[in-house]
Amino acid sequence: MQNGIESELHKNGHSEWKTIRASVASLGVSNPIRNIVDKMQTSNKAKKQISLSIGDPTLFGNLQNPDHVNEILIKNITLRTANGYAHSAGVADAREALAEKFSVTGFPLTPNDVIIASGGSGALEMAMTVLANAGQNILLPAPGFTLYQTICGYKGISARFYRLKPDSNWEIDLDHMSSLIDDNTAAILINNPSNPCGSVFSKEHLTELLRLAERYHLPIISDEIYADMVFEGTTFHALAALSTNVPILTVGGLAKMFVAPGWRVGWILVHDRHGLFDEVRQGLLRLSQVILGANTLVQSIIRPALFDTPPSYFDRLMGELSRNADFLSTRLGGIRGLKIIRPMGAMYMMVGIDLEQFVGFADDVEFSRLLMAEESVQVLPGRIFEFPNYFRIVICSPQEQLDAACVRIEEFCSRHYRHQ
């Protein structure tokens, strides 16, 4: 019988394996960071590498998540009370806690307004997927987090980039945004506080954005993964707290404020005062069933993280980030050819490059590649974020490491400076 099968396969031309092809969808995934950074790996072996490129607050050990959260997590592991499946939209107590924490005046959230996802990135994918069909477009910030573009690409959604204005603390160019809107526009996406800019929108600016969204009847995805991560003198305003008519999907998570990106728990909050998202709620619930919910163990610490973390923890975290922002703004601001826009929050800053003042490189990508090759300092070129002639640095490192990086960046810029 076996010989008969082999003879039949041979007769039909299937006697040898053929290369098994990856799906079109999988090959359609493209991450702008990888496309550029993978070509920038050569460093100066004589100098220890300093990375200012990775947005992971745990990387250097100077920023720590709250002790009581770790203790509760360990306790729950021992008790084995959070080892099973939960509702695909999240553990009931965690959804209740999120609804309590993020309700807005005059329109309280309920647990049914909360979808817990696998990380902030998982929440973003769900939010973008539920609002846009293939062939439609979503308006994205430039500069902006690269994952937005990656999600659009493999979902067949067109990414249209609206400009942020560096000379106005990275406010949205609302006229430019308006010019991008057409009948196929499904949603506006904003990121506040911002990666990569470290900017924080004012209440007045957010109100102007809401007027625009209402005029065009467009929902907003508000990526607030850095909510409340602002420096002294700056106030964070949740977009949903300012909206009366515009429906909003707010994305958040534990990753940054609680210094635990590897725990992979994020969420979507459905802010909808007029029932415009009734079908969207159904869609989100169905999308949550694709992976049958996020990590139940980590969901068990959402309530104590939100309600029992002492103010001193946030003061220490934001104090260190603020001091680093001040330090970098002063040090890099003194280097000829660089333009500093001091961040107001989050964990990043964008630095402008006056290319006319330098020789040896023609754009931000070459600047970043040569900085790595000559000084072993890794930054990300602005081109990655759809904003050329800038580079992004992460401000989480210990200050002594930031100082060493600044010395090398200054030496690099001096070496390439175009002397008159």
N, C-alpha and C positions, 0 to 999 in steps of 0.2 A: 504493500500500500504506500509506504514511504517513497519507494522508487517511482511509483506512479505519479505521486504529487510532484516529485522533483522533475520528472519528465514533462509534466504539464506546465510547470513554471518555466522550464527551459524553452518549451515550444512557444509560450506566450511572451517570451522576452524578459522574464523577471528572474533570471538565474543569478544576477548580481545586484548588490545593493546600489542604490542611487543616493546622491547627496540629499539629505533631508533638509528642506528649506524652512527657515524661520518664517513666522507669519508676517504679513504686511504690517499689522498693527505694532508688533514688537519692534520691527526695524524702523518704524516711524517715530520711535522715541528718540529725542535729541535733547541733551542738556548743554546749554551754551557754555557753562563752566568747563565741562569736560572737553568740549571741542577746542577750547583755547589753552586751558591750563596743562593738558597732557603734552603740549608742545613746549612747555616752559619749565621742564624738570631739571635742566642742567644747572648746577650750582657751582660756586667756588669752593672746592674741597678744602681749601686752607681756612675757611671761615665756617663756624658752626651755623647751621641754617636757623633763621628766625622766621617763623610763619605768622604773618598778620592777615591771613587769608581765610581762615576757617572759623565760621560762626558758631563755635561750640564753646559755651562758657565754662565747661568742665575741663578744658584741654590742659590748663596749666596748674590746676589745683588751688589757686588763690581764691576762687569763687566756689562756695559750697552751698548745697541745698540745706534746708532747715533740719536740725537734729531731730525734732519731735516727729517729723514726717518719716524719717528713716526708722525710728523706733517703732512707730505704729505699723509700718510695712513689715518689719521683722516679726512683730507680734502676730500679725495676720498670717504670715507664712507659717509660723509655729502652730497657730490655731487651725490652720487649713480651712478657714471659713470663706476664702475667696478664690478657691481653685476651680470652680465649675463655670459652666456657661451662664451668661446673663441674657437679658433681653438684648436683641441686636442693636438697639438704640442706646443701650447703656444700663448700668446698675441703677436701680430705682433711687437709692439714697444719693448717689452721685448726681443724678439728673435733678433731684430736688434741691441739692445744695447749689448747683449752678444756677438754677432758676431763682433761688433766693438771692444769691450774690449779685446777679446781673440784671435783675428786674429794674425797669426804669419808672420814674415817677408818672403816675397816671395810667400805666399799662404794665402790670406785673406779669412776669413770665410764669408758666406752669411747667412741670416736668415734660409735658408733651411738646413743649417748644424747644427741647434740648435733644440734640443727637450727639452722642459721644463717638469719636472716630479714632482711628489708629494714627495718632499724631496730628499736629497742625496741618501737615502736608496731606494726610488722608482726608481731613476736613475740607481743605481747599479743593481737592479733587472732586469730592462729593458735591460741594456747593457749585462749582463751575459746571459739572456734568448735569446737575438737576435743572439748571437754568438755560443751557445752550445746547442746541442741536448741531450736528455736523453741518457746516456751511454757513452757520451764523457767526457773528463776531462778538467778542468781549473787549471792552476798552481797558487797557493795562497801563500802569505808570512807567515812564522812562525818565530817569532810571528806576528799575524795579527788580524785585526778587525773581530770579531766573526760572523758578519752578512754574510760575504762571504760564510762561511761554511753552515749557515742556508739556504741561497738561493740555494746553490748547492744541499743540502739534499732533499728539497722538489721538486726540478726540476728534480731529477734523474741524476744530473751531478756529476761526481766523483771529489772530491777535492784532489789535490795532493799538498803537502806543501813543498815549497823550503825553505831552511834555510837562515836566516839572521845571520850575524856574529857580536856578541856583542863586540868583541875585535877590530873590524874595524868600529866602530860607526854604527853598524847595516847595513852594506852594504850587498848586495845579494851575496850569495855563487853561483856564476854563473856556476861553474862546477857541483854543485849539481842540480841546475835548469836544466841544459842540460841533466843530467842523467834521469830526470823524463819525458822527452818529448818522445811521441810515435805517431803513426798514428792517435790516437784518441784524441790528444791534440787540443783543439779548440782555446785556447787563454792563454795569460799570464796576470795576474792582479798584479799591483803594487799599493802601497799606499805611496805617497810622498807629503808633510811630513807625518810621520807615527803615527798612532794610533795602537799599544800602546807605541811605542819606543820613540817618539819625535825626531826621526832622520830625516835628510834631505840629499838626495843624491847629490853628486857633479856632475858637468857637465861631467866629465870624466867617472864616473861610469855609468851614464845614457847612454852615448855614447856606452860603452861596452855592455850594455843591448840591445840597438838597434841593434848592430851587431849580437848578438845572435838571436834576433827575426827575423832579415832578413835572417840569415843562414837557419833557420827552416821554414821561411815563415809563421810566426805566428803573428796575430794582438795582440795589447796590450790594455787592459782596464787600464787607469791611473786614479786612485782615487786621485783627488787633492782637496778634500773638505777643506784641510788646506793650500791651495795655498797662498803663500806670508806671512804665519804666521811663520816667522823665526826670530831668535834673532840676535842681532847685531854681525856682523862679518860673518854671514852666508847668502848665496844667494840661493834663490829658482829658479830652472830652470824648466819651463814647458816642459814636455817630447815632446810635439808636435813641439815645436820650434827647437828641435834638430834633428827631423826625416825628411828624404827626401823620403824614400821608405816605411817604415813600417806604415800601417794604424793604427790609434789610436782613441779610444773612450775615451774622457776625461770627467770625472765626477766631478761636482762641486756643489756649493749651497750657500745659505745665512746663514746656521745654525751657523757656528763657527766664521768666520771673522766678521759677522755682529750681532753676539750674539743673534740669534733668531731661535733656533732649532724648536720651536713649530710652526713656520710659515709654515713649510713644503713646501719649494720650492727649488728644485734642478734642475740640467740640465745635458744633454749630449751634448758634442761638437764633431762633426764628422770631424776628420782630415784625409783626404784621397786625396793624390795628384795624384793618378793614376787610379781612378775609381774602386778600388778593393772593395769598400763598396757599390756599387750601389744597390745590393739586400738588404744589411743590412739597408740602408736608408728606403727602403720600409717596412722592418720588424719593424723598430723602429716606423714608422708612424702608423702602424697597432697596435702595442702594446700600443701606446699613446691613442688609441681609447677605450681601455678596461675601463678606468675610466673617459674618456671624458675630460682629461686635469687637470692641477693643479689649485690651488687657484688663481682665477683671481684678487682678491683684492690685494694680496701680490705681484703678478706679476706687478702690477701698480707702485711699488716702486723700481723695479730692476734697471731702468736707473738712477734715482737719487742716489741710493745706490752705484752704480758702478762709477759714474762720478762726483758726487757732495759731496761726503763724504770728509771732510777736512783731510789733513795728520795728524793733531793733534790727531784725533780720533784713528788712527792706532798706532800712537806713544804711546798714553796712554795705549791702550790695550796690545800691545806687550811689552811695558816697564814693566807693572805689571807682565805679565807672565814670562818675562826674569828674573826679580828680584826674583820671586818665585822659578824659576829653580835654580838660584844661591844659594838661601837660603837653599833649600832642598838638593842640592848637597853637600853643606858644612856640614849641620847638620847630614844628614844620612850617609855621607861619614866618619864621625867620630865615627860611631857605629861599634864595633867589629862584624865581621861575615857578614856584608853587603857589597855589591859591587855596586858602583855607576857608571852609565854611563850618564854623563850630557846631557840632551836633547838639541837639536839645534833649535827646533821649536815646533809647535802644542801645545798641552795642557797636555802632559803626560810624565812620565818617568818610565822606568823599573829598578827595584832594584834587584840585585842578592842576593841569600841566600847561604852562605857556610854551608850546612847542617851538615858537620862533626864537626863544632864548636858549635853545639847546642844539647841540650837534650830536650825531651818532645814532639817532632814532627819529622816525618820522611820525610815530603815533603812540597812543597809550599802550598798545599791545607790545610794541618793541621796547618801550620804556620799561614795562614790567618784566619782560623776558631778560633784558640786559641787567636790570637791578638784581634779578635772581642769579644770573650767570656771574656777575662781577662781585656782588656783595652778599649773596646767599640770603637775601631778604625777599620773602614771597608776599606779594600783594596781588589783588585782582584788577585787571584793566577795566576801565569803564565800558568798553565795547561789549563786555559780557552782559552788562545791565542796560544795553541799548543807549549808552550815553558816552560817546568817545571823548578823549582828551582829559579824562579823569582817572583816578584809581581809587579803589576802596580798601580801607584798612579796618580790621577788627580791633576794638579798644579794650579787650578783656585781659590782655597779658599783664603780668606783674610790671610795675613801673620801671624796674631796672632793665627788663627786657625791652620795653618800649624805648628807653633811653639809648640802649645799644643799637636798636634798629634806626633810630633817628640820626645817630652819628654816622651810620653807614649810608643812609639815604642822603645826608648832607654831603658826604664825600663823593658819592656817585653824581649828584647834581652839580657839584663844583667841578668835577672832572669833565663833565659834558657841557658845561656852561659855555655859551657862545660869547667869548670876550670881545668887546667892542674895540 
